[in-house]
Amino acid sequence: MSKPELSIIVTNYKNPDLLKLCLNSIKENVRDVDYEIIVADSDTEEDTELMMRENFSDVIFFPFLKNVGFQQLVKKGLKESAGEYILILNGDILVKENSVEKLFDYLKNHPSVGMVGPKLFSFNEKFQASCFRFYKPITIVYRRTFLGKLWFAKKHLDWFLMKDYDHQRNKEVDWLMGSAFMISRKAIEKVGYMDARFFMYMEDVDWCRRFWESGFKVVYYPEVQMLHYHGKGSGKKSFFYSIFFNKLTWIHIISALKYFKKYLNKSNPRLNSEVEPRC
């Protein structure tokens, strides 16, 4: 049996209903490329395992007894995958017709690009930001505290969210959200896996930075669109509730501290001419 050109790695955590929608969207909408599907599932529940066995017996399934974190799921999928190109999806993504093929063709035809990601919309077709400029320490403060409502903080966050860009044209960007992107085997062999020190959050930021450091471009490709059910688990409540009671908020903050320590005094590897506006 010949190796597939494309491996689709789907990561999941306790959401069999969305995972089912995701897998069905792949099977219904990916037609013009030979592919395999690998599901890596964290803290696997009986409902998920039963669904995979009964409804998706042709999908390669790797359950984990514990919550091992996003980067471990991706690592397992990459180690077990066979394709020269790899699409990494969260289990809450729905792919549209021809979306995967377009990403695949773009990456094949642009060897200097190591990672490419689509434009994302919520299930009600509302635009979601998925490409960003690299964090500064103050970005976390503004995003996690009431200070984010002040005019100078909003100006900084608009810069971080790239609101000066119309999101209609293909663009080289600092980093892409880890919910959906395609990478090449060639790039992974040079860049390596996601950094294991990040259990959850910042692993996608760090990985994109390392792609740039290794000489591979990271590209936002809005000609391709996918749907994303995005639940912001670390920021659902008020600031004070999150700080004292939300475990995900603390995981995010700890990951951010690790990230800033790792890149202390290091410049943006993308080396472009964009400058943050003065506040």
GIJOSUL-V756361 format. One record per pair of residues at least 24 apart in sequence whose C-alpha atoms are under 7 Angstrom apart, sorted by sequence separation. I is the first residue (numbers start at 1). J is the second residue. D is the distance in Angstrom with one decimal. If there is no record, write none. Layout:
BEGIN
i=I j=J d=D
i=I j=J d=D
END
This chain:
BEGIN
i=42 j=66 d=6.2
i=43 j=67 d=4.6
i=190 j=214 d=6.9
i=42 j=67 d=4.9
i=42 j=68 d=6.0
i=178 j=204 d=5.3
i=133 j=160 d=5.0
i=177 j=204 d=6.3
i=6 j=34 d=6.3
i=7 j=35 d=5.5
i=8 j=36 d=6.1
i=9 j=37 d=6.0
i=10 j=38 d=6.1
i=11 j=39 d=5.9
i=12 j=40 d=6.4
i=13 j=41 d=5.9
i=132 j=160 d=5.8
i=133 j=161 d=6.8
i=5 j=34 d=5.6
i=6 j=35 d=4.6
i=7 j=36 d=5.0
i=8 j=37 d=4.8
i=9 j=38 d=4.8
i=10 j=39 d=4.7
i=11 j=40 d=5.0
i=12 j=41 d=4.8
i=13 j=42 d=5.1
i=132 j=161 d=5.2
i=133 j=162 d=6.8
i=4 j=34 d=5.2
i=5 j=35 d=6.0
i=6 j=36 d=6.6
i=7 j=37 d=6.1
i=8 j=38 d=6.1
i=9 j=39 d=5.9
i=10 j=40 d=6.3
i=11 j=41 d=5.9
i=12 j=42 d=6.3
i=13 j=43 d=6.7
i=14 j=44 d=6.8
i=132 j=162 d=6.0
i=175 j=205 d=5.7
i=4 j=35 d=5.0
i=14 j=45 d=6.8
i=4 j=36 d=6.3
i=16 j=48 d=5.2
i=129 j=161 d=6.9
i=40 j=73 d=5.4
i=175 j=208 d=5.2
i=174 j=208 d=7.0
i=40 j=77 d=6.4
i=38 j=77 d=6.3
i=133 j=173 d=6.9
i=134 j=174 d=5.9
i=132 j=173 d=6.7
i=133 j=174 d=5.1
i=134 j=175 d=6.8
i=131 j=173 d=6.6
i=132 j=174 d=6.1
i=133 j=175 d=6.5
i=132 j=175 d=5.6
i=175 j=218 d=6.8
i=131 j=175 d=5.8
i=132 j=176 d=6.5
i=174 j=218 d=6.9
i=131 j=176 d=4.6
i=172 j=217 d=6.7
i=173 j=218 d=5.9
i=130 j=176 d=5.8
i=131 j=177 d=6.3
i=172 j=218 d=5.7
i=173 j=219 d=5.8
i=130 j=177 d=5.1
i=172 j=219 d=4.4
i=173 j=220 d=6.5
i=171 j=219 d=5.6
i=172 j=220 d=6.2
i=170 j=219 d=7.0
i=171 j=220 d=5.3
i=170 j=220 d=5.7
i=171 j=221 d=6.9
i=170 j=221 d=4.8
i=200 j=251 d=6.8
i=201 j=252 d=5.6
i=170 j=222 d=6.2
i=169 j=222 d=6.4
i=202 j=255 d=6.1
i=168 j=222 d=5.9
i=201 j=255 d=6.2
i=202 j=256 d=6.4
i=167 j=222 d=6.7
i=213 j=269 d=5.6
i=198 j=255 d=5.9
i=202 j=259 d=7.0
i=212 j=269 d=5.8
i=212 j=270 d=5.9
i=117 j=176 d=6.7
i=209 j=269 d=6.8
i=11 j=73 d=6.2
i=117 j=180 d=6.2
i=118 j=181 d=6.9
i=117 j=181 d=4.2
i=116 j=181 d=5.6
i=117 j=182 d=6.3
i=115 j=181 d=6.6
i=116 j=182 d=5.4
i=29 j=96 d=6.1
i=30 j=97 d=6.7
i=115 j=182 d=5.6
i=116 j=183 d=6.7
i=9 j=77 d=5.8
i=29 j=97 d=4.5
i=30 j=98 d=6.5
i=33 j=101 d=6.7
i=115 j=183 d=4.5
i=22 j=91 d=5.9
i=25 j=94 d=5.7
i=26 j=95 d=6.1
i=29 j=98 d=6.6
i=32 j=101 d=6.7
i=114 j=183 d=5.5
i=22 j=92 d=6.4
i=25 j=95 d=5.7
i=30 j=100 d=6.5
i=114 j=184 d=5.8
i=22 j=93 d=5.7
i=19 j=91 d=4.7
i=22 j=94 d=5.0
i=18 j=91 d=6.3
i=19 j=92 d=6.3
i=21 j=94 d=6.9
i=114 j=187 d=5.5
i=7 j=81 d=6.0
i=18 j=92 d=5.4
i=7 j=82 d=6.5
i=7 j=83 d=4.9
i=6 j=83 d=4.4
i=4 j=82 d=6.5
i=5 j=83 d=4.7
i=6 j=84 d=6.2
i=7 j=85 d=6.4
i=8 j=86 d=5.8
i=9 j=87 d=6.1
i=10 j=88 d=6.1
i=11 j=89 d=6.4
i=12 j=90 d=6.4
i=3 j=82 d=6.2
i=4 j=83 d=5.3
i=5 j=84 d=5.8
i=6 j=85 d=5.0
i=7 j=86 d=4.8
i=8 j=87 d=4.7
i=9 j=88 d=4.8
i=10 j=89 d=4.8
i=11 j=90 d=5.0
i=12 j=91 d=5.0
i=103 j=182 d=6.9
i=3 j=83 d=6.7
i=5 j=85 d=6.5
i=6 j=86 d=5.7
i=7 j=87 d=6.2
i=8 j=88 d=6.0
i=9 j=89 d=6.2
i=10 j=90 d=5.6
i=11 j=91 d=5.5
i=10 j=91 d=5.7
i=90 j=179 d=5.0
i=131 j=220 d=6.7
i=89 j=179 d=5.5
i=90 j=180 d=6.6
i=89 j=180 d=4.6
i=88 j=180 d=5.7
i=89 j=181 d=6.9
i=88 j=181 d=5.6
i=87 j=181 d=5.8
i=88 j=182 d=6.1
i=145 j=239 d=5.7
i=87 j=182 d=4.2
i=144 j=239 d=6.5
i=86 j=182 d=5.5
i=87 j=183 d=6.5
i=174 j=270 d=6.7
i=86 j=183 d=5.3
i=114 j=211 d=6.8
i=85 j=183 d=5.9
i=86 j=184 d=6.2
i=85 j=184 d=4.5
i=84 j=184 d=6.1
i=85 j=185 d=5.7
i=84 j=185 d=5.0
i=114 j=216 d=4.9
i=115 j=217 d=6.7
i=116 j=218 d=5.9
i=117 j=219 d=6.5
i=118 j=220 d=6.2
i=119 j=221 d=6.5
i=113 j=216 d=5.3
i=114 j=217 d=5.6
i=115 j=218 d=4.9
i=116 j=219 d=4.7
i=117 j=220 d=5.1
i=118 j=221 d=5.1
i=119 j=222 d=4.5
i=112 j=216 d=5.7
i=113 j=217 d=4.4
i=114 j=218 d=6.2
i=115 j=219 d=6.3
i=116 j=220 d=5.9
i=117 j=221 d=5.7
i=118 j=222 d=5.4
i=123 j=227 d=5.7
i=112 j=217 d=6.2
i=113 j=218 d=6.1
i=116 j=221 d=6.5
i=119 j=224 d=6.1
i=120 j=225 d=5.7
i=121 j=226 d=6.4
i=122 j=227 d=5.4
i=123 j=228 d=6.3
i=118 j=224 d=5.0
i=119 j=225 d=4.7
i=120 j=226 d=5.1
i=121 j=227 d=4.9
i=122 j=228 d=5.0
i=123 j=229 d=6.1
i=118 j=225 d=5.3
i=119 j=226 d=6.4
i=120 j=227 d=5.6
i=121 j=228 d=5.9
i=122 j=229 d=5.6
i=118 j=226 d=6.6
i=120 j=228 d=6.3
i=159 j=276 d=6.7
i=75 j=193 d=6.2
i=102 j=224 d=6.8
i=71 j=194 d=5.7
i=71 j=196 d=6.7
i=99 j=224 d=5.3
i=99 j=225 d=6.4
i=152 j=279 d=5.7
i=71 j=199 d=6.8
i=70 j=199 d=6.9
i=96 j=225 d=6.9
i=69 j=199 d=5.1
i=70 j=200 d=6.0
i=96 j=226 d=5.8
i=69 j=200 d=5.6
i=95 j=226 d=5.0
i=71 j=203 d=6.8
i=94 j=226 d=6.0
i=95 j=227 d=6.5
i=93 j=226 d=6.9
i=94 j=227 d=5.0
i=93 j=227 d=5.6
i=94 j=228 d=6.4
i=93 j=228 d=4.6
i=92 j=228 d=5.8
i=93 j=229 d=6.6
i=92 j=229 d=5.4
END
